[in-house]
Amino acid sequence: MDTIKNNLAVFQTGKENNQPIIFIHGFPFDHKMWDLQVNYFKKDYHCITYDIPGLGQSPTGDGQYTMERLVDDLFNLMESYNLDKPVLCGLSMGGYIALRAIERNEGIFKALVLCDTKSEADNNAGKINRAKGIKEINNAGAEKFAEIFVQKCFSEEFIKTNKEEYEKVLMRSKKSDPVGLKGCLLAMAGRTDTTEYLAKIKIPVLVLGGGEDKLTPPSVMKTMGKKISHSEFLLVPEAGHVTSIENPKFFNTALEKFLKEI
Ligand code: MLT
């Protein structure tokens, strides 16, 4: 693990002269949600994962996050490692960061992978839901919040048949700092809408959506894919919102094919 500006915890695997891929995790998870991708791609690629502040091993700091600050962290990371045209791969909240980063400076990236995410900002119902989440954390604690939130992310089938793996992920989420969780909820609630930029994206984009994703359903992912000219949309079967963990075989094969083509 390396520590960079803002004490961000960064993990690098694979040869540094290989094509870099930056994986950005979703909420309320950490860099370990990419373990199965890092293991698969480390032979041929320089894989970089990191923990968003307040989650995993990155300290919470003041907990006053904005989406712009989370993008600044990504740019700082790229500068710290002098990364040349990385492929950017973000899942859900990681996708929000990736989309805004592309909107701010597309030229520094080689390609984009959007998993179980969306370009629209939170609508009023979404914002009210974030407020409910913060209230839940204050009243019932981070553990209870994580228990309810994480369950919604995975397909029922995955939870039933991969109990041990599910429990491991849940355990890590439950350990999250309540201030960090609330900071991320506020950053997501306050993020801008990146939909207008979709039609302007010039780099190749792979869009992956879980067939049973309740949070960003297939129709949302498909519609987003249609708005991006150089994009391919693939539905990940037997997976909910966390496609990288729920169907790594399909996920890795699709990503590998995309990486070979760009
Ligand atoms: C995530 O998985 O990162 C979250 O579901 C994103 C969100 O709550 O909007």
Boltz pocket constraint, residues with backbone or C-beta under 6 A from the ligand:
constraints:
  - pocket:
      binder: B
      contacts: [[A, 25], [A, 26], [A, 27], [A, 28], [A, 91], [A, 92], [A, 93], [A, 94], [A, 116], [A, 153], [A, 188], [A, 215], [A, 241]]
      max_distance: 6.0
